[in-house]
Amino acid sequence: MEQPERKAEAVPMDTSAPGNPATQPAPSPNPPSGSMAAAAAAPAKPAAEPAATAGAAAPAAVQVVPPKGYVPYVLKYTLNGHKKAISSVKFSPDGKWLASSSADKTVRIWHAADGRPSDPPLVAHTEGISDIAWSSDSRYICSASDDHTLRIWDVTGGQAASSGDANSGAAPTTRPCVQVLKGHTNYVFCCNFNPQSNLIVSGAFDETVRLWDVKTGKCVKVLPAHSDPVTAVHFNRDGSLVVSSSYDGLCRIWDTQTGHCLKTLIDDDNPPVSFVKFSPNGKFILAGTLDNTLRLWNYATGKCLKTYTGHVNKKYCIFSTFSVTNGKYIVSGSEDCSVYLWDLQARTVVQKLSGHSDIVLTVACHPSENMIASGGLDQDRTVRIWVQEGAAGGAAGGGKG
């Protein structure tokens, strides 16, 4: 299959061949020595295969238990424009914008309020893009690509964040790339800004985690973090810690200043870890693993506190996140083409959002409104915005748990 459409192949991942890994299935938990994907040379499943069969077989029927008074999310907008699979969606911290990245090598920016595209898209990467992240002031986007680089873009078109374009919502005529971060030796898979937005953390298929100075574009630390590709990286709320995850089955917490590994979290069964992030209050870590399970860890004690199941996640690095604008929920994509919401405390599935026609790889929650964005793989290629119409909104509804 031509690159980077390999992203949607239902075969193990090949780290030596070109292709965007963001939507590529993960390798087996115990890959052959010296090769992440001996089976990568096998023919891909036909592109026309029904999306629901592209993922793992679904678990037993999921019982949906909405809490009393729960207002369901409904589909509000379907955003079209990307030519290939959606790899990441992220709301800007100020809530005005939604960014999406794709295997089509572009980043697109949309008005969060009504789903209108804000042209022009960000175009410069030579291979597909696996992840994107916003700076805290909503001025910059960082993109991570199969071309082994990260790029920092000024989405205000080079104007100050407080100037006309940012306040009026008008689209700038150009969005310059202000830095190209070079150093990784394989696909760059994940990235995030620290809260101060003077550092970027990235993870790659070269098994390293790197810290970059935003102003200079220089790599300031290289952490030999894992023994398999790094699947996610995230700063805690004050930027003092970084958490990373990998197909090696480990989540590791790093001291940002020293680069020392402070703690390693590992489940008894050691499934590959496909995603990880800190909770909004910085006390917990949410980790997705390729055994159809999300786990909430207390990283201080190293204890797994809660597990969330019902979705399908056996092959792909699927995003999950916290929703805190109207109650406290866990939100995740799924290989059965749906978005799942769990009650954080009760662990029950409160809603299953259906509408995508392929695997839902990525989800994001709006910082202040009751709004979820999701993105689908190659047979779908849409970004969808879901809202709770009539529900009490605002961060005050649920606090920062």
C-alpha positions in Angstrom: 0.0 0.0 0.0 1.3 3.4 -0.8 2.6 5.6 2.0 1.3 6.9 4.2 -1.9 4.9 3.8 -0.1 2.1 5.5 -1.5 3.9 8.6 -4.7 2.1 8.1 -3.3 -1.4 7.4 -4.4 -4.0 9.8 -1.0 -5.6 10.0 1.8 -5.2 12.5 4.0 -2.1 12.2 7.2 -1.9 10.4 9.7 0.6 11.9 12.1 0.3 9.1 9.8 1.2 6.2 8.3 4.6 5.3 4.7 5.3 6.4 2.9 7.2 9.1 2.5 5.1 12.2 -0.1 7.2 13.9 -2.9 5.1 12.6 -0.8 2.0 12.0 -1.6 -1.0 14.2 0.9 -1.6 17.0 3.3 -4.5 16.9 2.6 -7.7 18.8 3.4 -7.5 22.5 6.4 -9.7 21.9 7.9 -8.9 18.5 10.6 -11.0 17.0 14.1 -10.0 17.9 15.5 -7.3 15.7 12.2 -6.7 14.0 9.1 -4.9 15.1 7.0 -6.3 12.3 8.0 -9.5 10.6 4.5 -9.7 9.2 4.6 -6.2 7.7 5.5 -7.7 4.3 2.3 -9.7 4.3 -0.5 -8.3 2.1 -2.7 -5.7 3.7 -6.3 -6.3 4.3 -8.4 -5.0 1.4 -9.1 -1.3 1.8 -12.8 -1.9 1.2 -13.1 -4.2 4.2 -15.8 -3.0 6.5 -14.4 -0.7 9.1 -15.9 -2.6 12.1 -13.8 -5.7 11.2 -10.6 -3.7 10.9 -10.3 -3.6 14.7 -10.4 -6.4 17.3 -13.5 -8.4 17.9 -15.8 -6.4 20.1 -16.2 -7.6 23.7 -19.6 -8.7 25.0 -22.4 -6.1 24.6 -21.6 -3.0 26.6 -24.1 -1.9 29.2 -24.6 1.8 28.9 -25.7 3.3 32.3 -26.2 7.1 32.0 -26.4 8.8 35.5 -29.6 10.5 36.6 -30.0 13.8 34.8 -27.3 13.0 32.2 -27.7 15.0 29.0 -26.4 13.0 26.1 -23.9 14.3 23.6 -25.3 14.6 20.0 -23.5 15.2 16.7 -23.3 18.9 15.9 -20.9 19.2 13.0 -19.1 16.9 10.6 -15.9 18.5 9.2 -14.6 17.4 5.8 -11.3 18.4 4.2 -8.6 15.9 5.0 -7.7 13.5 2.2 -6.5 10.6 4.5 -6.9 9.3 8.0 -7.2 11.7 10.9 -4.4 11.2 13.4 -5.0 13.8 16.1 -7.5 16.5 17.1 -6.8 19.2 19.7 -8.8 22.2 21.0 -6.8 25.3 21.6 -6.5 26.3 25.3 -8.6 29.4 24.7 -11.4 27.3 23.2 -11.6 29.2 19.9 -10.0 26.7 17.6 -9.9 23.0 16.8 -6.8 21.6 15.1 -6.6 18.3 13.2 -3.7 16.4 11.7 -3.7 13.7 9.1 -1.8 11.2 7.1 -2.3 13.6 4.2 0.7 15.6 5.7 -1.4 18.6 6.7 -2.8 20.3 9.8 -6.1 22.0 9.5 -7.6 24.5 11.8 -11.4 24.9 12.4 -13.6 27.4 14.3 -14.6 25.4 17.4 -17.9 27.2 17.7 -19.3 26.4 14.3 -16.9 24.0 12.6 -16.0 26.5 9.8 -12.5 25.8 8.3 -9.9 28.5 8.9 -7.7 28.5 5.9 -4.9 28.1 5.0 -3.9 24.6 6.3 -0.4 24.0 7.6 1.6 22.4 4.8 5.4 21.6 4.8 5.9 18.1 6.2 7.0 15.6 3.6 5.3 12.6 5.3 2.2 12.1 7.3 1.6 13.7 10.7 1.0 11.7 13.8 0.3 14.3 16.5 -0.2 18.0 17.2 -0.1 20.2 20.3 -1.1 23.8 21.1 1.0 26.2 23.1 -0.7 27.6 26.3 -1.4 31.0 24.7 -3.1 29.3 21.7 -0.6 31.0 19.3 1.6 28.1 18.3 1.0 24.5 17.1 3.6 21.8 17.2 3.3 18.9 14.7 5.1 15.6 14.8 5.7 13.7 11.5 7.0 10.6 9.9 9.6 12.8 8.2 11.5 12.6 11.5 10.9 16.2 12.3 8.7 18.4 14.4 7.5 21.8 13.2 6.3 24.8 15.2 3.7 27.0 13.4 2.5 30.5 14.3 -1.2 30.1 13.7 -1.8 33.8 14.1 0.0 34.5 10.9 3.0 36.0 12.6 0.9 38.6 14.5 0.8 38.9 18.2 -1.7 36.7 19.9 -3.6 39.8 21.1 -3.8 41.4 17.6 -6.7 41.6 15.2 -6.7 38.0 13.8 -6.7 36.3 17.1 -9.4 38.4 18.6 -11.7 38.8 15.6 -11.6 35.1 14.6 -10.6 36.1 11.1 -8.3 33.7 9.3 -4.7 34.9 8.8 -3.5 34.8 5.2 -0.4 32.8 6.1 0.7 30.7 9.0 4.5 30.5 9.0 6.6 27.6 10.2 8.9 29.3 12.7 11.0 26.3 13.8 11.9 22.8 12.4 13.1 20.5 15.2 15.6 17.9 13.9 17.2 15.1 15.8 15.0 12.1 16.0 16.2 9.2 13.7 12.8 7.6 13.1 9.1 8.6 12.9 8.1 11.2 15.5 4.9 9.9 17.0 3.9 12.3 19.8 4.5 15.8 21.1 3.3 18.3 23.7 4.2 21.8 25.0 4.9 22.3 28.7 2.5 24.7 30.5 5.0 27.6 30.2 5.3 26.7 26.5 9.0 27.2 26.4 9.7 23.5 26.1 8.3 20.8 23.8 8.5 17.1 24.6 8.5 14.5 21.8 8.5 10.7 21.5 9.5 8.7 18.5 10.1 5.3 17.0 13.8 5.7 17.8 12.7 4.8 21.3 13.8 8.2 22.7 12.1 11.1 24.4 13.5 14.5 23.6 13.1 17.9 25.1 13.3 21.0 22.9 13.8 24.7 23.5 10.9 26.4 21.7 12.7 29.7 21.1 15.9 28.2 19.6 14.6 24.9 18.2 17.5 23.1 19.8 17.3 19.7 21.5 18.2 20.2 25.2 17.8 16.6 26.5 17.7 13.2 24.9 16.2 10.5 27.2 16.9 6.9 26.3 13.4 6.3 27.5 12.2 2.9 26.3 13.1 -0.3 24.5 10.3 0.0 21.9 8.6 2.9 20.1 7.4 5.7 22.3 3.6 6.2 21.9 2.8 9.2 24.1 4.4 12.0 26.1 2.8 14.6 28.4 3.8 17.2 30.9 2.1 17.6 34.3 0.3 20.7 35.3 3.4 22.7 36.4 5.8 21.2 33.8 8.1 19.6 36.4 7.3 16.1 35.2 7.0 14.2 31.9 5.2 10.9 31.5 6.0 8.7 28.6 4.5 5.4 27.3 5.7 2.7 25.0 5.0 -0.6 23.3 7.5 -2.1 25.8 4.6 -2.0 28.3 6.0 0.7 30.5 4.9 4.2 31.6 7.8 6.2 33.0 7.8 9.5 34.8 10.8 11.8 34.2 12.1 14.9 36.0 12.0 17.6 33.4 15.0 19.5 34.8 17.4 16.6 35.4 16.1 14.1 32.9 16.2 11.4 35.5 13.6 8.6 35.6 11.7 9.0 38.8 9.3 6.1 38.6 8.2 3.2 36.2 4.6 2.0 36.2 4.0 -1.5 34.9 0.9 -3.7 34.9 1.2 -7.4 35.9 0.2 -8.5 32.4 2.6 -6.0 30.7 0.4 -5.1 27.7 1.8 -2.5 25.2 0.9 1.0 26.4 -0.6 2.9 23.5 -1.4 6.2 25.2 -0.8 8.1 28.5 -1.5 11.5 30.0 -1.7 13.3 33.4 -5.0 14.1 34.9 -5.9 17.9 35.0 -5.0 18.1 38.7 -1.7 16.3 38.1 -2.3 13.6 40.7 -3.2 10.7 38.4 -2.1 9.2 35.1 -4.5 7.7 32.5 -3.0 5.0 30.4 -4.5 3.1 27.4 -3.2 -0.4 26.7 -3.7 -2.8 23.9 -5.9 -5.2 25.9 -9.1 -3.1 25.5 -8.5 -1.4 28.8 -7.9 2.1 30.2 -6.2 2.4 33.6 -6.1 5.3 36.1 -2.9 5.2 38.1 -1.8 7.1 41.2 1.7 7.7 40.1 2.9 8.7 43.6 2.0 5.3 45.0 2.4 3.3 41.7 -1.1 1.8 42.3 -3.7 1.2 39.6 -6.9 2.8 41.0 -9.5 2.2 38.4 -10.0 0.4 35.1 -12.3 1.3 32.2 -13.5 -1.3 29.7 -16.1 -1.9 27.0 -14.4 -0.2 24.1 -12.2 -2.0 21.6 -8.4 -1.3 21.5 -6.2 -4.1 20.4 -4.1 -2.7 17.5 -4.1 1.1 17.4 -2.7 3.9 19.5 -6.0 5.5 20.4 -6.3 8.8 22.3 -8.2 9.1 25.6 -8.8 12.1 27.8 -10.6 13.6 30.7 -13.9 15.6 30.5 -14.4 18.0 33.4 -16.7 20.7 32.2 -19.9 19.0 33.4 -19.1 16.2 35.7 -16.0 14.0 35.5 -15.8 11.5 32.7 -13.2 9.5 30.7 -13.5 9.8 27.0 -11.8 7.5 24.4 -12.0 6.5 20.8 -12.5 2.8 19.8 -11.8 0.3 17.1 -15.6 -0.3 16.7 -16.0 3.2 15.1 -17.4 4.7 18.3 -16.5 7.2 21.0 -17.0 6.0 24.6 -17.6 8.0 27.8 -17.2 6.5 31.3 -18.2 7.9 34.7 -14.7 8.5 36.2 -15.6 7.3 39.6 -18.2 4.6 38.9 -16.3 3.3 35.8 -19.6 2.7 34.0 -20.1 3.5 30.3 -22.5 6.5 30.3 -22.7 6.9 26.5 -21.4 5.5 23.3 -21.3 7.9 20.4 -21.9 6.4 16.9 -21.5 8.0 13.5 -18.0 7.5 12.3 -17.6 4.9 9.5 -14.1 3.8 10.5 -12.0 3.4 13.7 -12.0 6.5 15.9 -8.4 7.0 16.7 -8.5 10.4 18.3 -10.7 12.4 20.7 -10.4 15.7 22.5 -12.5 17.7 25.0 -13.1 21.4 24.8 -11.5 23.3 27.8 -14.7 25.0 28.9 -17.7 23.9 26.9 -19.5 20.5 26.9 -18.0 19.6 23.5 -16.0 16.6 22.2 -14.1 16.3 18.9 -13.2 13.0 17.3 -11.4 11.8 14.2 -11.7 8.7 12.0 -9.4 6.6 9.9 -9.1 6.2 6.2 -12.6 5.0 5.4 -14.0 8.0 7.3 -11.6 10.9 7.1 -13.9 13.2 9.0 -13.6 15.3 12.2 -16.8 15.3 14.2 -17.9 17.7 16.9 -20.4 16.5 19.6 -22.2 18.7 22.1 -24.4 18.4 25.1 -27.2 20.7 24.1 -29.0 22.3 27.0 -26.6 21.0 29.6 -25.1 23.4 32.1 -21.6 24.2 30.8 -18.4 25.7 32.0 -15.5 24.2 33.9 -17.4 25.1 37.2 -19.7 22.2 36.4 -17.1 19.6 37.3 -14.0 21.1 38.7 -10.5 19.9 38.0 -10.4 16.4 39.2 
